[in-house]
Amino acid sequence: MKLTFILADTQRTYVSITCENEHRPYSKRTVTLELTAEQLLQVKPRYTGDRGNARTYEEVLEVFVENELHKQGEDSDSQRDR
């Protein structure tokens, strides 16, 4: 199983609109991470019961990235400037 991130460079679009009065679509890049066997076990949906003849499992509702800097209560902008 893989975890895929799609990251966008919106700065280039912002600058082209505000400074050049042009609209350029933002560029994107994709990063894919292969999950380890241990990580797969942690995120594997658990069996929750049966619905008719079908087995049902937990559903993935949300996945998000947490920045460690925010957990520590530090401002990410001040960290970026260092």
C-alpha positions, 0 to 999 in steps of 0.5 A: 500500500502506498501513501500519495501526496500531491503538492502545489506551488501556488506562489507562482500563480499568486505572483503572476496574477498580482504582479503580471495580471496573468493567470498561470496554473500552479505546478504540482508534484506528486510524492508517493511513500511505500508503507512498511508492513508495520504501518500497514497493520496500523492503518488496516481497516478493522472488521466491524460486522456483517451487512447481509452477506457482505463483511463490513470494515472501518472506512478511511474518512480523513488522512492529514499531515501534521507538522511537528513544529505546530505540535511544539507550539512554534511558529512555522514561519520563524522556523523557515527563516532560520 
